Amino acid sequence: MRTSRKRVLAVCVLILAMATVVAAWSAEAQTPPFSSTPVAGNLAALTGPPVFLAPGMDRVPGELRPGDQQVHALGDAGYIWPKPNMGYCVLMRSGAGGCLAKFDKPAVLYLTGVQATSGVYASARVEGVVPDSIVQLVLIMDDGTHVPAPISSNGFSVSVPNGAGLAGYIVTLASGRSFEFPDPVRVPDFVR
């Protein structure tokens, strides 16, 4: 009788331990890997030295120009500056850009290129900005190609296969956690 009680107790302890592991695993799986993050306080590039006479500022519409605000480099990818009542404005070296107050997804990105005479989207690049919590980014193109996008001062800019759109990316957080984030961006179809 005593042996069967020990077995029942051992089985109960084992079941309880398994349930605890499953509950912890389920809780981690339900935790979103990325949540909306304000730009302010989460972009080390904004604490770097200001850049004077940033190239391309003449392409920025007047109301979005930095004025007296300090412009900071996003590595070699572009520039960022605060804009009162609008958050922060970004100008990538390609000329793409915009303004944002928060990151609603892990990366704000721009797919740029030119229309070749054949109609194919050529000289393709993906550029963008990420918060401090993102330490590594690998782009997943819609043709299946994986393209590492090195991050420097919160910015990235990398050549990608011509004609391929973006399916999403693999993100690695400062905590070491990695996840795939779908973020499809299609290239224009100039042939039609």
Residue frames as a rotation matrix with the C-alpha (Angstrom) as fourth column:
MET 1
0.573 0.819 0.000 0.00
0.819 -0.573 0.000 0.00
0.000 0.000 -1.000 0.00
ARG 2
0.444 -0.484 -0.754 2.81
0.188 -0.773 0.606 2.37
-0.876 -0.411 -0.253 0.92
THR 3
-0.622 -0.716 0.317 4.55
0.426 0.031 0.904 1.79
-0.657 0.698 0.286 -2.43
SER 4
-0.175 0.620 0.765 1.41
0.959 -0.068 0.275 2.64
0.223 0.781 -0.583 -4.38
ARG 5
0.779 0.410 -0.475 0.96
0.540 -0.823 0.175 5.89
-0.319 -0.392 -0.863 -2.37
LYS 6
-0.038 -0.887 -0.461 4.55
0.139 -0.461 0.876 6.83
-0.990 -0.031 0.140 -3.18
ARG 7
-0.672 -0.173 0.720 3.91
0.700 0.169 0.694 6.13
-0.241 0.970 0.008 -6.86
VAL 8
0.348 0.878 0.329 0.71
0.916 -0.393 0.079 8.17
0.199 0.274 -0.941 -6.83
LEU 9
0.685 -0.163 -0.710 2.51
0.283 -0.838 0.466 11.01
-0.671 -0.520 -0.528 -5.05
ALA 10
-0.425 -0.905 -0.003 5.43
0.270 -0.130 0.954 10.85
-0.864 0.404 0.300 -7.50
VAL 11
-0.430 0.360 0.828 3.02
0.898 0.074 0.434 10.88
0.095 0.930 -0.355 -10.46
CYS 12
0.678 0.718 -0.160 1.15
0.734 -0.672 0.096 13.87
-0.039 -0.182 -0.982 -8.94
VAL 13
0.310 -0.665 -0.679 4.41
0.134 -0.677 0.724 15.77
-0.941 -0.315 -0.120 -8.41
LEU 14
-0.672 -0.571 0.471 5.46
0.499 0.120 0.858 14.97
-0.547 0.812 0.204 -11.98
ILE 15
0.001 0.773 0.635 2.10
0.972 -0.150 0.181 16.14
0.235 0.617 -0.751 -13.37
LEU 16
0.784 0.271 -0.558 2.27
0.476 -0.840 0.261 19.34
-0.398 -0.470 -0.788 -11.30
ALA 17
-0.132 -0.922 -0.365 5.83
0.153 -0.383 0.911 20.03
-0.979 0.065 0.191 -12.52
MET 18
-0.655 -0.065 0.752 4.80
0.736 0.167 0.656 19.43
-0.168 0.984 -0.062 -16.14
ALA 19
0.408 0.887 0.214 1.77
0.903 -0.428 0.051 21.70
0.136 0.172 -0.976 -15.74
THR 20
0.557 -0.290 -0.778 4.00
0.262 -0.828 0.496 24.46
-0.788 -0.480 -0.385 -14.32
VAL 21
-0.573 -0.816 0.075 6.41
0.272 -0.103 0.957 24.18
-0.773 0.568 0.281 -17.27
VAL 22
-0.402 0.509 0.761 3.54
0.905 0.098 0.413 24.20
0.135 0.855 -0.501 -19.78
ALA 23
0.667 0.682 -0.299 1.93
0.728 -0.682 0.069 27.21
-0.157 -0.264 -0.952 -18.08
ALA 24
0.187 -0.691 -0.698 5.22
0.101 -0.693 0.714 29.14
-0.977 -0.204 -0.060 -18.11
TRP 25
-0.755 -0.460 0.467 5.82
0.458 0.139 0.878 28.21
-0.469 0.877 0.106 -21.75
SER 26
-0.015 0.850 0.527 2.27
0.982 -0.087 0.168 29.25
0.189 0.520 -0.833 -22.69
ALA 27
0.682 0.245 -0.689 2.59
0.486 -0.856 0.176 32.56
-0.547 -0.454 -0.703 -20.84
GLU 28
-0.297 -0.863 -0.409 5.85
0.062 -0.445 0.894 33.32
-0.953 0.240 0.185 -22.69
ALA 29
-0.699 0.068 0.712 4.28
0.700 0.267 0.662 32.38
-0.145 0.961 -0.235 -26.02
GLN 30
0.342 0.920 0.192 1.36
0.931 -0.359 0.065 34.77
0.129 0.157 -0.979 -25.34
THR 31
0.286 -0.319 -0.904 3.63
0.352 -0.842 0.409 37.67
-0.891 -0.435 -0.129 -24.39
PRO 32
0.977 0.049 0.208 3.95
0.213 -0.295 -0.932 39.87
0.015 0.954 -0.298 -27.45
PRO 33
0.241 -0.970 -0.004 7.61
0.968 0.240 0.071 40.05
-0.068 -0.021 0.997 -28.51
PHE 34
-0.845 -0.479 0.237 7.35
0.504 -0.862 0.055 43.78
0.178 0.166 0.970 -29.27
SER 35
0.235 0.920 -0.315 5.01
0.936 -0.301 -0.182 46.44
-0.262 -0.252 -0.932 -27.99
SER 36
0.644 0.089 0.760 4.56
0.464 -0.835 -0.296 50.04
0.608 0.544 -0.578 -29.08
THR 37
0.087 -0.758 -0.647 7.61
0.955 -0.121 0.270 52.04
-0.283 -0.641 0.713 -28.02
PRO 38
0.933 0.214 -0.290 7.90
0.149 -0.962 -0.229 55.84
-0.328 0.171 -0.929 -27.92
VAL 39
0.527 -0.784 0.329 10.82
0.442 -0.077 -0.893 57.31
0.726 0.616 0.306 -29.88
ALA 40
0.328 -0.381 0.864 11.70
-0.635 -0.766 -0.097 59.70
0.699 -0.517 -0.493 -27.03
GLY 41
0.256 -0.325 0.910 14.06
-0.916 0.218 0.336 57.97
-0.307 -0.920 -0.242 -24.61
ASN 42
0.535 0.007 0.845 14.46
0.010 1.000 -0.015 54.89
-0.845 0.016 0.535 -26.84
LEU 43
0.869 -0.291 0.400 16.82
0.429 0.043 -0.902 56.14
0.246 0.956 0.162 -29.54
ALA 44
0.367 -0.815 -0.447 20.47
0.657 -0.113 0.745 56.48
-0.658 -0.568 0.494 -28.54
ALA 45
-0.214 -0.451 0.866 21.15
0.950 -0.304 0.076 58.29
0.230 0.839 0.494 -31.83
LEU 46
0.606 0.545 0.580 19.35
0.407 -0.838 0.363 61.33
0.684 0.016 -0.730 -30.38
THR 47
0.911 -0.332 -0.245 22.05
0.128 -0.337 0.933 61.67
-0.392 -0.881 -0.264 -27.72
GLY 48
0.164 -0.883 0.441 24.89
0.953 0.258 0.161 61.63
-0.256 0.393 0.883 -30.24
PRO 49
-0.570 -0.450 -0.688 26.66
0.288 -0.893 0.345 64.72
-0.770 -0.002 0.638 -31.50
PRO 50
0.521 0.811 -0.266 24.58
0.039 -0.334 -0.942 66.91
-0.852 0.481 -0.206 -33.81
VAL 51
-0.255 -0.493 0.831 25.23
0.890 0.215 0.401 66.94
-0.377 0.843 0.385 -37.54
PHE 52
0.000 0.209 -0.978 25.52
-0.112 -0.972 -0.208 70.29
-0.994 0.109 0.023 -39.28
LEU 53
-0.120 0.027 -0.992 24.51
-0.933 -0.344 0.103 70.75
-0.339 0.939 0.066 -42.91
ALA 54
-0.284 0.115 0.952 23.06
0.020 0.993 -0.114 67.28
-0.959 -0.014 -0.285 -43.32
PRO 55
-0.955 -0.112 -0.275 22.88
-0.264 -0.100 0.959 66.48
-0.135 0.989 0.066 -47.05
GLY 56
-0.714 0.700 0.016 19.43
0.526 0.521 0.672 66.32
0.462 0.488 -0.741 -48.59
MET 57
-0.523 0.537 -0.662 17.69
0.601 -0.319 -0.733 68.73
-0.605 -0.781 -0.156 -46.21
ASP 58
-0.779 0.231 -0.582 16.73
-0.483 -0.814 0.322 70.87
-0.400 0.532 0.746 -49.22
ARG 59
-0.745 0.522 -0.414 14.39
-0.078 0.549 0.832 68.00
0.662 0.653 -0.368 -50.26
VAL 60
-0.628 0.516 -0.582 12.50
0.775 0.347 -0.528 68.16
-0.070 -0.783 -0.618 -46.96
PRO 61
0.151 0.763 0.629 9.24
0.636 -0.562 0.529 70.18
0.757 0.320 -0.570 -47.12
GLY 62
-0.333 -0.372 0.866 9.53
-0.165 -0.882 -0.442 73.48
0.929 -0.290 0.232 -45.25
GLU 63
0.414 0.599 0.686 7.20
-0.764 -0.182 0.619 72.59
0.496 -0.780 0.382 -42.37
LEU 64
0.980 -0.068 -0.187 9.20
0.140 0.905 0.401 69.42
0.142 -0.419 0.897 -41.68
ARG 65
0.213 -0.961 0.175 12.67
0.128 -0.150 -0.980 70.97
0.969 0.231 0.092 -41.83
PRO 66
-0.007 -0.276 -0.961 14.59
0.914 0.388 -0.118 70.91
0.406 -0.879 0.250 -38.57
GLY 67
0.752 0.241 0.613 14.79
0.059 -0.951 0.302 74.69
0.656 -0.191 -0.730 -38.14
ASP 68
0.185 -0.676 0.713 16.63
-0.860 -0.463 -0.216 75.33
0.476 -0.573 -0.667 -34.87
GLN 69
0.848 0.182 0.498 16.38
-0.437 0.771 0.463 71.67
-0.300 -0.610 0.734 -33.79
GLN 70
-0.202 -0.977 0.073 19.51
-0.819 0.210 0.534 69.53
-0.537 0.048 -0.843 -33.70
VAL 71
0.695 0.304 -0.651 19.88
-0.659 0.632 -0.408 66.89
0.287 0.713 0.640 -36.42
HIS 72
0.055 -0.647 0.760 21.47
-0.703 0.515 0.490 63.55
-0.709 -0.561 -0.427 -35.47
ALA 73
-0.375 -0.300 -0.877 22.94
-0.873 0.433 0.225 60.81
0.313 0.850 -0.424 -37.68
LEU 74
0.695 0.504 0.513 21.37
-0.576 0.817 -0.023 57.36
-0.431 -0.279 0.858 -37.92
GLY 75
0.163 -0.757 0.633 24.75
0.428 0.632 0.646 55.78
-0.889 0.166 0.427 -38.65
ASP 76
-0.864 -0.454 -0.218 25.34
-0.030 -0.387 0.922 56.12
-0.503 0.803 0.321 -42.39
ALA 77
-0.529 0.721 0.448 21.66
0.837 0.531 0.134 55.46
-0.141 0.446 -0.884 -43.17
GLY 78
0.072 0.627 0.775 20.16
0.584 -0.657 0.477 58.92
0.809 0.418 -0.414 -42.63
TYR 79
-0.881 -0.328 0.340 19.21
0.010 -0.732 -0.681 61.60
0.472 -0.597 0.649 -40.12
ILE 80
0.056 0.899 -0.435 16.68
0.848 0.187 0.496 62.24
0.527 -0.397 -0.751 -37.36
TRP 81
-0.905 -0.271 0.327 15.55
0.073 -0.858 -0.509 65.41
0.419 -0.437 0.796 -35.56
PRO 82
-0.526 0.751 -0.400 12.82
0.699 0.113 -0.706 66.36
-0.485 -0.651 -0.584 -33.10
LYS 83
-0.767 0.407 0.496 9.83
0.121 -0.668 0.735 68.21
0.630 0.623 0.463 -34.49
PRO 84
-0.900 0.430 0.079 7.53
-0.198 -0.240 -0.950 69.77
-0.389 -0.870 0.301 -31.87
ASN 85
-0.043 0.999 0.030 3.96
-0.697 -0.009 -0.717 68.42
-0.716 -0.052 0.697 -32.02
MET 86
0.571 0.229 -0.789 5.03
-0.782 0.444 -0.437 65.81
0.251 0.866 0.432 -34.62
GLY 87
0.915 -0.319 0.246 7.48
0.161 0.849 0.503 63.61
-0.369 -0.420 0.829 -32.74
TYR 88
-0.064 -0.992 -0.108 10.66
-0.156 -0.097 0.983 63.02
-0.986 0.080 -0.148 -34.73
CYS 89
0.840 0.288 -0.460 11.35
-0.469 -0.040 -0.882 63.35
-0.273 0.957 0.101 -38.43
VAL 90
0.130 -0.744 0.655 13.59
0.216 0.666 0.714 60.99
-0.968 0.048 0.248 -40.39
LEU 91
0.712 -0.033 -0.701 15.40
-0.678 -0.291 -0.675 61.55
-0.182 0.956 -0.229 -43.69
MET 92
0.550 -0.527 0.648 17.13
0.365 0.849 0.382 58.52
-0.751 0.026 0.659 -45.18
ARG 93
-0.409 -0.828 -0.384 20.04
-0.064 -0.393 0.917 59.04
-0.910 0.399 0.108 -47.57
SER 94
-0.652 0.215 0.727 17.86
0.737 0.405 0.541 57.84
-0.178 0.889 -0.422 -50.47
GLY 95
-0.873 0.390 0.293 15.46
-0.262 -0.881 0.393 60.72
0.412 0.267 0.872 -49.81
ALA 96
-0.006 0.884 -0.468 12.74
0.334 0.443 0.832 58.60
0.943 -0.151 -0.298 -48.19
GLY 97
-0.938 -0.329 -0.108 11.49
0.192 -0.234 -0.953 59.61
0.289 -0.915 0.282 -44.77
GLY 98
0.115 0.985 0.126 8.67
0.242 -0.151 0.959 60.78
0.963 -0.080 -0.255 -42.58
CYS 99
-0.469 -0.199 0.861 7.78
-0.702 -0.507 -0.500 61.66
0.536 -0.839 0.098 -39.01
LEU 100
0.124 0.473 -0.872 6.95
0.280 0.827 0.488 59.37
0.952 -0.304 -0.030 -36.09
ALA 101
0.181 0.000 0.983 6.31
-0.846 -0.510 0.156 59.64
0.501 -0.860 -0.093 -32.37
LYS 102
0.160 -0.105 0.982 6.46
-0.702 0.687 0.188 55.92
-0.694 -0.719 0.036 -31.58
PHE 103
-0.775 -0.375 -0.508 7.46
-0.609 0.658 0.443 52.59
0.168 0.653 -0.738 -33.02
ASP 104
0.259 0.925 0.279 4.28
-0.926 0.320 -0.200 50.58
-0.274 -0.207 0.939 -33.60
LYS 105
0.987 -0.115 -0.114 6.40
0.071 0.940 -0.333 47.77
0.145 0.321 0.936 -35.03
PRO 106
0.571 -0.802 -0.176 10.06
0.595 0.257 0.762 46.81
-0.565 -0.540 0.623 -34.50
ALA 107
-0.590 -0.807 0.037 11.39
0.582 -0.393 0.712 48.78
-0.560 0.441 0.702 -37.49
VAL 108
0.604 0.591 -0.535 10.28
-0.063 -0.634 -0.771 51.78
-0.795 0.499 -0.346 -39.50
LEU 109
-0.368 -0.813 0.452 11.54
0.365 0.321 0.874 50.98
-0.856 0.486 0.178 -42.96
TYR 110
0.443 0.371 -0.816 11.59
-0.582 -0.573 -0.576 52.25
-0.682 0.730 -0.037 -46.49
LEU 111
0.077 -0.358 0.931 12.03
0.650 0.726 0.225 50.16
-0.756 0.588 0.288 -49.65
THR 112
0.461 0.012 -0.887 13.58
-0.423 -0.876 -0.232 52.36
-0.780 0.482 -0.399 -52.33
GLY 113
-0.269 -0.574 0.773 14.86
0.570 0.552 0.609 51.90
-0.776 0.605 0.179 -55.86
VAL 114
-0.374 0.114 -0.920 14.48
-0.636 -0.753 0.165 53.07
-0.675 0.648 0.354 -59.43
GLN 115
0.689 0.612 0.388 12.64
-0.059 0.581 -0.812 51.83
-0.722 0.537 0.436 -62.48
ALA 116
-0.488 -0.857 0.165 15.11
0.037 0.168 0.985 50.33
-0.872 0.486 -0.050 -64.93
THR 117
-0.511 0.271 -0.816 14.44
-0.834 -0.387 0.394 50.64
-0.209 0.881 0.424 -68.66
SER 118
-0.866 0.176 -0.467 13.33
-0.032 0.914 0.404 46.99
0.498 0.365 -0.787 -68.60
GLY 119
0.138 0.958 0.250 10.58
-0.418 -0.172 0.892 47.90
0.898 -0.227 0.377 -66.14
VAL 120
0.270 -0.111 -0.956 12.24
0.694 0.711 0.114 46.00
0.667 -0.695 0.269 -63.28
TYR 121
0.960 0.013 0.280 12.61
-0.198 -0.674 0.711 47.71
0.198 -0.738 -0.645 -59.93
ALA 122
0.408 -0.895 -0.180 16.42
0.590 0.408 -0.696 48.15
0.697 0.178 0.695 -59.65
SER 123
-0.510 -0.725 0.462 19.06
0.008 -0.541 -0.841 49.57
0.860 -0.425 0.282 -57.28
ALA 124
0.509 0.858 -0.075 16.79
0.023 0.074 0.997 48.36
0.861 -0.509 0.018 -54.49
ARG 125
-0.754 -0.653 0.072 17.58
-0.022 -0.084 -0.996 49.24
0.657 -0.753 0.049 -50.87
VAL 126
0.500 0.785 -0.366 15.84
0.537 0.050 0.842 48.83
0.679 -0.618 -0.396 -47.56
GLU 127
-0.661 -0.640 0.391 16.58
0.120 -0.604 -0.788 51.64
0.740 -0.475 0.476 -45.11
GLY 128
0.428 0.904 -0.005 15.14
0.211 -0.094 0.973 52.45
0.879 -0.418 -0.230 -41.75
VAL 129
-0.431 -0.438 0.789 15.32
-0.636 -0.474 -0.610 53.13
0.641 -0.764 -0.074 -38.06
VAL 130
0.166 0.420 -0.892 14.90
0.388 0.804 0.450 50.89
0.907 -0.421 -0.029 -35.00
PRO 131
0.786 0.102 0.610 14.62
-0.480 -0.520 0.706 51.57
0.389 -0.848 -0.360 -31.25
ASP 132
-0.118 -0.917 0.382 17.46
-0.966 0.017 -0.256 50.75
0.228 -0.400 -0.888 -28.86
SER 133
0.204 0.268 0.942 15.79
-0.660 0.748 -0.070 47.44
-0.723 -0.608 0.329 -27.89
ILE 134
0.988 0.113 0.103 16.55
0.006 0.644 -0.765 45.99
-0.153 0.756 0.636 -31.36
VAL 135
0.268 -0.963 -0.014 20.14
-0.458 -0.140 0.878 44.76
-0.848 -0.229 -0.478 -31.68
GLN 136
-0.827 -0.521 0.212 19.95
-0.068 0.468 0.881 42.66
-0.558 0.714 -0.423 -34.85
LEU 137
0.279 0.905 -0.322 17.77
-0.500 -0.149 -0.853 42.67
-0.820 0.399 0.411 -37.95
VAL 138
-0.838 -0.411 0.358 17.61
0.084 0.552 0.830 40.19
-0.539 0.726 -0.428 -40.84
LEU 139
-0.226 0.757 -0.613 15.31
-0.860 -0.451 -0.240 41.10
-0.458 0.473 0.752 -43.71
ILE 140
-0.469 0.195 0.861 13.21
0.351 0.936 -0.021 38.34
-0.810 0.293 -0.507 -45.29
MET 141
-0.715 0.171 -0.678 12.53
-0.630 -0.579 0.518 39.14
-0.304 0.798 0.521 -48.93
ASP 142
0.292 0.940 0.178 9.41
-0.724 0.339 -0.601 37.80
-0.625 0.047 0.779 -50.66
ASP 143
0.462 -0.210 -0.861 11.65
-0.670 0.554 -0.495 35.62
0.581 0.806 0.115 -52.87
GLY 144
0.929 -0.023 -0.368 12.90
0.233 0.811 0.536 33.86
0.286 -0.584 0.760 -49.70
THR 145
0.013 -0.986 0.166 16.27
0.420 -0.145 -0.896 35.61
0.907 0.082 0.413 -49.56
HIS 146
0.763 0.085 -0.640 17.54
0.638 -0.252 0.727 36.56
-0.099 -0.964 -0.247 -46.09
VAL 147
0.182 -0.675 0.715 19.52
0.406 -0.611 -0.680 39.82
0.896 0.414 0.163 -45.99
PRO 148
0.015 -0.235 -0.972 21.33
0.992 -0.122 0.045 40.88
-0.129 -0.964 0.231 -42.78
ALA 149
0.476 0.179 0.861 20.76
0.348 -0.937 0.002 44.60
0.807 0.299 -0.509 -42.06
PRO 150
-0.358 -0.697 -0.621 23.56
0.873 -0.015 -0.487 45.82
0.330 -0.717 0.615 -39.78
ILE 151
0.757 0.652 0.056 22.34
0.549 -0.679 0.487 48.48
0.355 -0.338 -0.871 -37.33
SER 152
-0.471 -0.875 -0.113 24.47
0.833 -0.400 -0.382 51.54
0.289 -0.274 0.917 -36.59
SER 153
-0.971 0.109 -0.211 23.21
0.014 -0.861 -0.508 54.36
-0.237 -0.496 0.835 -34.32
ASN 154
-0.284 0.950 0.130 19.64
-0.012 0.132 -0.991 53.08
-0.959 -0.283 -0.026 -34.68
GLY 155
0.378 0.422 -0.824 19.76
-0.787 -0.322 -0.526 53.20
-0.488 0.847 0.211 -38.49
PHE 156
-0.211 -0.452 0.867 20.25
0.226 0.840 0.493 50.64
-0.951 0.300 -0.075 -41.24
SER 157
0.495 0.285 -0.821 20.59
-0.734 -0.369 -0.570 50.73
-0.465 0.885 0.026 -45.03
VAL 158
-0.389 -0.594 0.704 21.26
-0.154 0.795 0.587 47.67
-0.908 0.120 -0.401 -47.15
SER 159
-0.493 0.174 -0.853 21.04
-0.867 -0.013 0.498 46.63
0.076 0.985 0.157 -50.80
VAL 160
-0.113 0.537 0.836 18.43
-0.290 0.787 -0.545 43.95
-0.950 -0.304 0.067 -51.48
PRO 161
-0.647 -0.137 0.750 17.67
0.564 0.576 0.592 41.78
-0.513 0.806 -0.296 -54.53
ASN 162
-0.845 0.322 -0.428 16.17
-0.497 -0.769 0.403 43.79
-0.199 0.553 0.809 -57.39
GLY 163
-0.441 0.773 -0.456 12.50
-0.486 0.221 0.845 43.14
0.755 0.594 0.278 -58.01
ALA 164
-0.408 0.270 -0.872 11.96
0.644 0.762 -0.065 41.47
0.647 -0.588 -0.485 -54.63
GLY 165
0.302 0.554 0.776 9.56
-0.360 -0.687 0.631 42.88
0.883 -0.470 -0.009 -52.08
LEU 166
-0.762 -0.519 0.388 9.89
-0.517 0.125 -0.847 42.52
0.391 -0.846 -0.363 -48.35
ALA 167
-0.043 0.736 -0.676 7.99
0.208 0.669 0.714 39.76
0.977 -0.110 -0.181 -46.54
GLY 168
0.960 0.274 0.064 9.15
-0.006 -0.205 0.979 40.70
0.281 -0.939 -0.195 -43.03
TYR 169
0.062 -0.981 0.186 12.18
-0.536 -0.190 -0.822 40.41
0.842 -0.049 -0.538 -40.81
ILE 170
0.449 -0.083 -0.890 13.79
0.670 0.690 0.274 38.49
0.591 -0.719 0.365 -38.00
VAL 171
0.424 -0.191 0.885 14.41
-0.460 -0.888 0.028 40.69
0.780 -0.419 -0.465 -34.98
THR 172
-0.001 -0.427 -0.904 16.78
0.781 0.564 -0.267 40.06
0.624 -0.707 0.333 -32.09
LEU 173
0.819 0.370 0.438 16.09
0.001 -0.764 0.645 42.09
0.574 -0.528 -0.626 -28.96
ALA 174
-0.034 -0.842 0.539 18.69
-0.723 -0.352 -0.595 43.27
0.690 -0.410 -0.597 -26.45
SER 175
0.319 0.248 0.915 17.29
-0.881 0.435 0.189 40.59
-0.351 -0.866 0.357 -24.11
GLY 176
-0.753 -0.627 0.201 18.46
-0.476 0.729 0.492 37.93
-0.454 0.275 -0.847 -26.58
ARG 177
-0.043 0.830 0.556 14.93
0.247 0.548 -0.799 36.98
-0.968 0.102 -0.229 -27.63
SER 178
-0.918 -0.211 -0.335 14.45
-0.277 -0.262 0.925 36.60
-0.282 0.942 0.182 -31.40
PHE 179
-0.067 0.925 0.374 11.22
0.334 0.374 -0.865 36.50
-0.940 0.067 -0.334 -33.39
GLU 180
-0.787 -0.078 0.612 9.96
0.617 -0.104 0.780 36.83
0.003 0.992 0.130 -36.93
PHE 181
-0.273 0.682 -0.678 7.79
0.133 -0.672 -0.729 39.85
-0.953 -0.289 0.093 -37.72
PRO 182
-0.159 0.267 0.951 5.70
0.974 0.198 0.107 39.91
-0.160 0.943 -0.292 -40.91
ASP 183
0.090 0.147 -0.985 5.84
0.096 -0.986 -0.138 43.35
-0.991 -0.083 -0.103 -42.55
PRO 184
-0.001 -0.103 0.995 5.13
0.907 0.420 0.045 42.94
-0.422 0.902 0.093 -46.27
VAL 185
0.164 -0.010 -0.986 6.19
-0.322 -0.946 -0.044 45.74
-0.932 0.325 -0.158 -48.62
ARG 186
0.424 0.084 0.902 5.64
0.701 0.600 -0.385 45.11
-0.574 0.795 0.196 -52.33
VAL 187
-0.685 -0.653 -0.324 7.64
0.215 -0.606 0.766 46.66
-0.696 0.455 0.556 -55.13
PRO 188
0.143 0.744 -0.653 5.71
-0.584 -0.469 -0.662 48.53
-0.799 0.476 0.367 -57.82
ASP 189
-0.020 -0.070 0.997 4.95
0.631 0.773 0.067 46.53
-0.775 0.631 0.029 -60.95
PHE 190
-0.182 -0.143 -0.973 6.19
-0.403 -0.891 0.206 48.84
-0.897 0.430 0.105 -63.70
VAL 191
-0.938 -0.257 0.233 5.78
0.069 0.521 0.851 46.22
-0.340 0.814 -0.471 -66.44
ARG 192
-0.256 0.929 0.266 1.96
0.896 0.331 -0.296 46.35
-0.363 0.162 -0.917 -66.53
